[in-house]
Amino acid sequence: MIRFIINPSAGKHKNLKILEKDIKKLFPESEIIYTKYAGHAKELALEAAQKKYETVISVGGDGTINEVTQGLANSETALGIIPCGSGNGFARMIKIPLKDTEKCLEIIKQGRTKKIDIGQANNEYFLNVAGIGFDALVAQKFAKSKRRGKLPYFKIGIKEYFSYRPGKYTLTFDNGSKTELTPLCLAFANGTQYGSNFYIAPKAKLDDGFLDMVILPPANIFKMMIGFPNFFKDGIIPIQLTSTDKIKEVLVTLNGSFAYHIDGEPRECKDGKLKIISHPKSLKIIF
């Protein structure tokens, strides 16, 4: 059995009735369910996994995919994707067509699957990237904005950059070692990019059992502007803004609450403690 979970507010599929028609043509026995509230996609995916459905298809953006991942993690139900969001970071990474629904459906029909790693931030999973610092602040502001897309996101980033003051975090790793950081951004990447081809961890792999911990220290605006193109095409500018380490588990602490995000969805760590863990081969995907 296949269940299609559609987020009607994701934004980029203009005619959902045509999509429904295409789905029923290729998958006449499938279920099509529209989400009605935040968290609904997770509930629907978890129900499908508990009922041993073969596949659940996420129709929406990275936030919808994240919710579906929450429900499918550690099950044998496969995740398929029809991307309809703003950034579509995960779909881009695994080469899912962004503007061709029929090709997406053909990929789902072929049913080729593999097991990949997922990350965990406290009690929630993430598929792509979790982050602390400036990117978490931008995610908060963007979530409150009525405008979607790349341009509003970058406008928020530019506006907030000059007033942002990074916090001082303590990192305790699974081998007992500790370090202190005051980063502009601290990202934990299972995948390579945030979305829109913005590569925060270009060498990350979905099945190596590790997360790429990417540290972006504070830098003056001139250095940031010169090095910024490297986030879109690695190595074209001889200025490296970030450093990267492979990790399996880390506890991040701060004296006070702080913001973080999972796959671009904003969260708040009220007790000042964030546990990040890699879970190898814990999700089956269609690609």
KOLTORDO-54846 format. One record per atom (N, C-alpha, C, CB): residue in three letters; z, y, x. Coordinates in steps of 0.05 Angstrom, whole numbers, plus 5000, padded with zeros to 4 digits. Glycine has a CB too. Example, Ala and Ser with C-alpha at 12.3 -4.5 7.8 and 13.67 -1.06 7.14 Angstrom:
<sites>
ala515648865264 ala515649105246 ala515649345264 ala518149115226 ser514249555257 ser514349795273 ser515750015258 ser511449885282 
</sites>
This chain:
<sites>
met500049765017 met500050005000 met500050255018 met502550004981 ile498550455009 ile498450705024 ile499450935006 ile495550765033 arg501051105017 arg502051345002 arg501151595017 arg505151335000 phe499851775003 phe499052035013 phe501152235004 phe496152115003 ile502352375023 ile504352575017 ile503052845023 ile507052535033 ile502653015003 ile501153265006 ile503053495002 ile498853274986 asn503053675022 asn504453925020 asn502554135008 asn505654025047 pro502854214983 pro500854394971 pro500954674982 pro501254404941 ser503054744997 ser503155015007 ser502555035037 ser505955135003 ala501554805049 ala500954805078 ala498855005085 ala500154525087 gly496855045067 gly495155275071 gly492255235075 gly496155415093 lys491255035090 lys488455055098 lys486554885083 lys488354975127 his487554705065 his485654555049 his485254695023 his486654255044 lys482954815019 lys482455004997 lys482354864970 lys479955165002 asn481354624969 asn480954494944 asn482154214944 asn477954474936 leu484654194935 leu486053944936 leu484853734916 leu488953984929 lys483553834895 lys482253644876 lys480053494890 lys481253794852 ile478553634907 ile476353494922 ile477653294941 ile474653694938 leu479853364954 leu481153184972 leu482152934957 leu483553314986 glu483352974933 glu484152744917 glu481852564910 glu485452844891 lys479552684904 lys477152524897 lys476352354921 lys474952704888 asp476352474945 asp475552334969 asp477552104975 asp475452524993 ile480052164971 ile482051954976 ile481651714957 ile484952074972 lys481351774932 lys481051554912 lys478451394916 lys481051674884 lys476451534928 lys473951394933 lys474351174955 lys471751594942 leu475751244976 leu476151054998 leu478650874994 leu476451205024 phe480650984980 phe483150844976 phe483950844947 phe485450964994 pro482450684930 pro482850694901 pro485650614892 pro480850524888 glu487050454908 glu489750354900 glu491950524912 glu490050064909 ser491250734925 ser493350894939 ser494951074920 ser492051064961 glu497251164929 glu498851354915 glu498451634927 glu501951274916 ile498351834910 ile498152114919 ile500452264906 ile495352244911 ile502252374923 ile504552514914 ile504752784927 ile507152344919 tyr505152994912 tyr505453264922 tyr508453324927 tyr504253474903 thr509053454949 thr511853534954 thr512653764936 thr512253604984 lys515153774928 lys516153974910 lys518254164922 lys517253844885 tyr519354084945 tyr521454244957 tyr521854164986 tyr524154224941 ala523254325001 ala523754255029 ala525353995031 ala525254485043 gly524453815048 gly525753555051 gly524553345034 gly528653585045 his522853415015 his521753214996 his519953015011 his520153354974 ala518453115031 ala516652935046 ala518252715060 ala514953095066 lys520552795071 lys522352595084 lys523252385065 lys524752735097 glu524052465041 glu525052275020 glu522752085012 glu526052434996 leu520452195008 leu518152025000 leu517351825022 leu515752204993 ala517451915047 ala516751745069 ala518751525073 ala516451905095 leu521351595071 leu523551405074 leu523351195052 leu526251535073 glu522751275028 glu522451085006 glu520150895011 glu522051234979 ala517950995021 ala515650825027 ala516350625049 ala513250995035 ala517750715070 ala518550535091 ala520350315081 ala519850685114 gln522250385064 gln524150195053 gln522749985035 gln526350335037 lys520550075023 lys518949895006 lys516849745022 lys517650044983 lys516849775048 lys514949635066 lys512049715062 lys515249335063 tyr511549975055 tyr508850065053 tyr507450035080 tyr508650355043 glu504949985080 glu503449955105 glu503050225119 glu500649825100 thr502450435103 thr501850685115 thr502750915097 thr498750705119 val503651135110 val504151385097 val502451605110 val507251455097 ile501051755095 ile499351965106 ile500552235100 ile496451955093 ser500952395121 ser501952665119 ser499652855116 ser503752735143 val499553005094 val497453205090 val498853475090 val495853155063 gly498653615113 gly499953875116 gly500053955145 gly502853855105 gly501954125152 gly502154215180 gly504154055196 gly502854505180 asp504954165219 asp506854035236 asp509553995223 asp507154185262 gly510354185206 gly512954155192 gly512953915173 gly513554405176 thr510653875159 thr510453645141 thr510453385156 thr507853665124 ile508953385179 ile508953145196 ile511753075206 ile507053185220 asn513253285213 asn516053245222 asn517753115200 asn517253515231 glu517453215176 glu519053105154 glu518352805150 glu518553255128 val515752745150 val514952465146 val515952295169 val511852455144 thr515952395193 thr516952255216 thr519952185212 thr516652415242 gln521552365200 gln524352305195 gln524652055178 gln525652545181 gly522752025159 gly522951785141 gly521851535153 gly521551845116 leu519951555171 leu518551315182 leu519651215208 leu515651375184 ala521251365222 ala522251295248 ala523651015247 ala524251505259 asn523050855267 asn524250585270 asn523450395247 asn527250615271 ser521250445234 ser520150265214 ser517450155223 ser519950405186 glu516349975207 glu513749865213 glu511550005196 glu513649565208 thr512250215181 thr510350365166 thr509050565184 thr511750505141 ala506350565184 ala504850735202 ala504551015191 ala502150615208 leu504451215209 leu503951495202 leu501051565206 leu505751685218 gly499651665185 gly497051775188 gly497052075182 gly495051625169 ile495052215191 ile495152505189 ile492452625179 ile495752625216 ile492752805159 ile490552985152 ile491653265157 ile489552935122 pro490853395179 pro492053655186 pro491053885169 pro491453715215 cys492954035158 cys492354275142 cys494154505148 cys492554205112 gly495354515172 gly497254725179 gly496054945195 gly499554605193 ser497855115207 ser496955335223 ser496355255252 ser499055555222 gly498255115264 gly497955045292 gly496854765297 gly500555065306 asn497754565280 asn496754295282 asn496954185310 asn493854275273 gly499254225323 gly499554145351 gly499253845355 gly502154225361 phe500553685338 phe500453395342 phe497753285336 phe502553255325 ala496453375315 ala493753285308 ala491753345331 ala492853405282 arg491953585342 arg490253655365 arg490653465388 arg490753945374 met493153395393 met493753235417 met492552955414 met496753215421 ile492652835391 ile491652565387 ile488752555377 ile493452405369 lys487452795378 lys484652825372 lys483952765343 lys483052635390 ile485652835325 ile485052815297 ile483353055289 ile487652805279 pro481053025275 pro479353245268 pro480853445250 pro476853155253 leu480553705257 leu482053915243 leu480654015218 leu482654135261 lys478053995217 lys476454115195 lys474653925181 lys474854345206 asp475153665185 asp473453465172 asp475153255159 asp471453335193 thr475753295133 thr477453115119 thr476252835117 thr477953215091 glu473652815114 glu472352555112 glu472752395137 glu469352585105 lys472552525160 lys472952375186 lys475852285188 lys472252555210 cys477752455179 cys480552375179 cys480952125162 cys482352605169 leu479752125139 leu479951895121 leu478751645134 leu478751945095 glu476551675148 glu475251445162 glu477151335183 glu472551535174 ile478451515198 ile480351425218 ile482551265206 ile481451665234 ile483551365183 ile485651215168 ile484650945159 ile486751385145 lys482150945149 lys480950695139 lys480750485161 lys478250755127 gln480050575185 gln479850385208 gln482550265215 gln478650535233 gly484650425212 gly487350315214 gly488250245243 gly487550075198 arg487050365263 arg487950315290 arg490650445296 arg485850415311 thr492550285305 thr495250395308 thr496350345336 thr497150255288 lys498350505343 lys499850465368 lys502750565364 lys498550615392 lys504550455380 lys507350545379 lys507750775399 lys509350315385 ile509050985391 ile509551215409 ile512551275409 ile507851465400 asp513351445428 asp516051535430 asp516551765410 asp516751635459 ile519051805403 ile519852045389 ile522452155402 ile520351985358 gly522852405398 gly525352535407 gly527352565385 gly524752805420 gln529852615393 gln531952665374 gln533552905383 gln533752415370 ala534053095364 ala535653325370 ala537953315350 ala533953595366 asn540353255360 asn542653205343 asn541952975324 asn543653455328 asn542053035298 asn541552815279 asn538752815267 asn543552835256 glu536852955279 glu534152965269 glu532152875291 glu533453245259 tyr529952755283 tyr527852675301 tyr525852905304 tyr526452425291 phe524452905326 phe522053075329 phe519852915342 phe522753335346 leu517452985335 leu515152835344 leu513752975367 leu513152805321 asn513853235367 asn512353395387 asn514153535407 asn510553595372 val515353755399 val517053915417 val519454025403 val515354155428 ala521754005416 ala524154155408 ala524654365429 ala526653955405 gly525854595420 gly526154815439 gly528654985433 gly523754975439 ile529655105455 ile531955285454 ile531055555467 ile534455165468 gly532055775456 gly531556025469 gly529656195453 gly530555985496 phe527856325468 phe526056525456 phe524156395435 phe524356655478 asp523156155441 asp521356025422 asp522755955396 asp520055775434 ala525355885398 ala526955835374 ala527356085357 ala529655715381 leu527756315371 leu527956565357 leu525356635342 leu528756795376 val523156595355 val520556655343 val520056465319 val518256625364 ala520856215322 ala520656025300 ala522256115276 ala521455745308 gln524656225280 gln526256325259 gln524856555244 gln528956415269 lys523956745260 lys522656985249 lys520056905234 lys521957185271 phe518556725245 phe516056635233 phe516556495207 phe514456455253 ala518656335206 ala519256185181 ala519956385158 ala521656005185 lys521056615165 lys521656815144 lys519356995137 lys523956985154 ser517256985154 ser514857155148 ser513157025127 ser513257185174 lys511857195111 lys510057095090 lys507257025101 lys509857295068 arg506657125125 arg504057085137 arg504056835155 arg503157335153 arg501856685153 arg501556445170 arg499356485190 arg500856195152 gly499156305209 gly496956315229 gly497956405256 gly494856505219 lys496056405275 lys496656465303 lys497356755308 lys494356385320 leu495756935295 leu496157215301 leu498957315293 leu494057375287 pro499857265268 pro502657345261 pro504757225280 pro503257265233 tyr504356975288 tyr506256845306 tyr506456995333 tyr505456555311 phe504157065344 phe504157205370 phe505157495367 phe501357205382 lys504657615345 lys505657885340 lys508657895340 lys504557995313 ile509857685327 ile512757665327 ile513757625355 ile513657435309 gly512457455370 gly513257405398 gly513257655415 gly511457195410 ile511157805413 ile510958055429 ile513158255421 ile508158185425 lys513558275395 lys515658465385 lys518458395394 lys515558475354 glu519058135395 glu521758045401 glu522258025431 glu522257785388 tyr520158005447 tyr520357945475 tyr522058155490 tyr517657935488 phe521658405484 phe522958615499 phe525958655493 phe521558875494 ser526858545471 ser529658575464 ser531258315467 ser529958675435 tyr529858095473 tyr531257835475 tyr532957815500 tyr529157615474 arg535357715496 arg537257665519 arg537957365519 arg539757845516 pro537057225540 pro537656935541 pro540556865544 pro536056805563 gly541356635533 gly544056535536 gly544356365561 gly544956385511 lys546856315569 lys547456145592 lys548355865582 lys549556265610 tyr546655665587 tyr547155395576 tyr548055205599 tyr544555285563 thr549755015591 thr550554795609 thr549154545600 thr553654755610 leu547754415619 leu546354165613 leu547753935627 leu543454185622 thr548553735612 thr549753485622 thr547953255617 thr552653445609 phe546953125638 phe545052915636 phe546352635634 phe543152915660 asp544852435626 asp545952175622 asp547052035647 asp543851995610 asn546252135670 asn547352025695 asn549952175704 asn545352045717 gly550852365687 gly553352505693 gly552952775708 gly555052335709 ser550552825718 ser550153075732 ser549953315713 ser547453065749 lys550653555723 lys550653795707 lys549154015721 lys553553875701 thr548154195705 thr546954435715 thr547254665695 thr543954395723 glu547154915704 glu547255145686 glu544555295687 glu549555335693 leu543655375664 leu541055515662 leu541355755644 leu538855325652 thr539855965650 thr539556195633 thr536556235628 thr540856455645 pro535356055612 pro532356065609 pro531456255588 pro531355785604 leu529056345591 leu527656475569 leu527056265547 leu525056615578 cys525956045556 cys525555815538 cys526355555552 cys522555805529 leu527355375537 leu527955105547 leu526854905526 leu531055065551 ala524754775534 ala523254595515 ala523654305523 ala520354675514 phe523754135503 phe523853845507 phe521453725493 phe526553725496 ala519453655509 ala516853585499 ala516253295499 ala514653735514 asn515753185476 asn514652915473 asn511652925475 asn515652775447 gly510553135462 gly507653185463 gly507053415482 gly506553245435 thr504553485483 thr503653675503 thr503753965495 thr500853615511 gln503454015468 gln503054295460 gln504654365435 gln500154355456 tyr505254625432 tyr506454735408 tyr504454715385 tyr507455015412 gly501954775390 gly499854805370 gly497955015379 gly501054865343 ser495655035366 ser493555225373 ser492755225402 ser494555505365 asn492954985414 asn492254935442 asn494055095462 asn489355015447 phe496555145454 phe498555275472 phe500055045485 phe500455465456 tyr499354985510 tyr500454745524 tyr503054815539 tyr498354635543 ile505254725528 ile507854765541 ile508354545561 ile510054785520 ala507254305557 ala507754085575 ala505153925577 ala510053895564 pro503154025592 pro500553905593 pro500453615604 pro498754065609 lys502553535618 lys502553255630 lys504353065614 lys503453265658 ala505453155592 ala507152985576 ala505552745564 ala508453145553 lys506852525561 lys505652285550 lys507352185527 lys505252055571 leu505952085506 leu507352005482 leu508651725484 leu505452005459 asp508051585505 asp508951305507 asp510151235534 asp506751115501 asp511251435548 asp512451375575 asp515451345574 asp511751605594 gly516651375551 gly519551335548 gly521251575556 gly520351115564 phe519851805563 phe521252045572 phe520452285556 phe520752095602 leu522152485557 leu521452755548 leu520952935572 leu523652875529 asp519053115570 asp518653315591 asp520453555585 asp515653395593 met522453595603 met524153825600 met522854065615 met527053775610 val522054265600 val520554485611 val522254735611 val517854535595 ile522654855635 ile524355095638 ile522555335643 ile526455055661 leu522755525626 leu521355785630 leu523455995635 leu519455855605 pro523856075660 pro525856275666 pro524956555658 pro526556275696 pro526856745655 pro526057015649 pro524257125671 pro528557195647 ala522257285663 ala520457415682 ala519657685671 ala517857235687 asn518857865689 asn518058125680 asn515358095665 asn517758325703 ile514758295649 ile512458275631 ile509858255646 ile512358525614 phe509658365671 phe507158355686 phe506658065696 phe507258545710 lys508757935706 lys508457655715 lys507857475691 lys511057565729 met509157535669 met508657365645 met505757395635 met510657445623 met504757635635 met501957675626 met499957545645 met501457975624 ile500557565671 ile498657435690 ile498657135688 ile499457525719 gly501057015685 gly501256725684 gly500756605657 gly503956645693 phe500656775636 phe500456675608 phe497956495603 phe500456905589 pro495656555615 pro493256395609 pro493656095617 pro490956495624 asn495556035636 asn495955755643 asn496955585620 asn498055745666 phe498155715600 phe499055565577 phe496655455560 phe500855735559 phe494355575564 phe491955485549 phe490055325565 phe490555735537 lys490055365591 lys488455195609 lys489955175635 lys485555315613 asp491154945640 asp492954905662 asp491654955689 asp494154625662 gly492955115706 gly492055155733 gly489955365739 gly491054895743 ile489155515718 ile487055715723 ile488055965737 ile485655785697 ile490756005736 ile491956235749 ile493956135769 ile493356435728 pro493956235794 pro495756135815 pro498656235813 pro494656215842 ile499656265788 ile502456335783 ile503556135763 ile502656635772 gln505555995772 gln506855785755 gln509355905743 gln507455535771 leu509355925716 leu511656045702 leu513855845697 leu510656175677 thr513155585695 thr515055385686 thr515555175708 thr514055255661 ser517755025704 ser518254785720 ser518854565700 ser520654825740 thr518254315708 thr518454085689 thr519853845702 thr515754005680 asp521653725687 asp522953475696 asp522753265674 asp525953525704 lys522653015681 lys522752795661 lys525652725655 lys521152555672 ile526352715630 ile529052635623 ile529052435600 ile530652885614 lys531252295597 lys531652115574 lys533752215555 lys532351835584 glu535752355566 glu537952435549 glu539452675562 glu539952205544 val540152875547 val541653105557 val543353235535 val539753315570 leu545653325542 leu547253485523 leu547153775532 leu550253375523 val546353945514 val546154235519 val548454375505 val543354355510 thr549954535520 thr552254675507 thr552154965514 thr554954555517 leu553255125495 leu553455415498 leu556055495485 leu551055565485 asn557355705496 asn559755805484 asn559155975460 asn561455965505 gly558755835437 gly557955975413 gly555455835400 gly557356265418 ser554855915376 ser552555795363 ser549955895375 ser552555865332 phe547755735371 phe545155825381 phe542955695364 phe544855745411 ala540655825366 ala538355725350 ala536755525367 ala536555965342 tyr535555345353 tyr533555155365 tyr531455085345 tyr534954905377 his529454955353 his527354865333 his526554575339 his524955055334 ile525654445318 ile524354175321 ile521654195309 ile526153955308 asp519654155326 asp516854165317 asp516254435302 asp516153935299 gly517454645313 gly517054915302 gly518754985278 gly514254935294 glu520354795268 glu522054845245 glu524854945255 glu522454595227 pro525655185247 pro528155305258 pro530655155249 pro528355595251 arg532555145267 arg535155025262 arg537355195276 arg535354725272 glu539855155269 glu542055295282 glu544155085291 glu543355505264 cys544955115316 cys547054935327 cys549655095325 cys546354845356 lys551255045304 lys553655215299 lys555955155318 lys554455185271 asp556154905328 asp558354835345 asp557754865375 asp559254545339 gly555354965381 gly554555015409 gly553954765425 gly556755155422 lys553354535411 lys552654285425 lys550154165413 lys555054085422 leu548154115430 leu545653995422 leu545053755440 leu543354205423 lys544953515427 lys544353275441 lys541353205438 lys546153035431 ile540053175461 ile537153105461 ile536852825472 ile535553315477 ile535352655458 ile534952375466 ile532052295462 ile536852185450 ser530952135480 ser528352015477 ser528651735466 ser526852015504 his527051665445 his527051405434 his524351275438 his527751415403 pro524151095458 pro521450975464 pro520450805442 pro521750815489 lys517750825437 lys516250655419 lys517650625392 lys515950385432 ser518350845380 ser519850835355 ser518250925330 ser522251015358 leu515750985334 leu514051065311 leu511250955315 leu514051375308 lys510250835293 lys507450735293 lys505650955281 lys507250465277 ile503551015296 ile501651225286 ile498851115284 ile501751465304 ile497251235267 ile494351175265 ile492851385280 ile493451155235 phe491051315297 phe489651515313 phe486651445316 phe490951545340 
</sites>
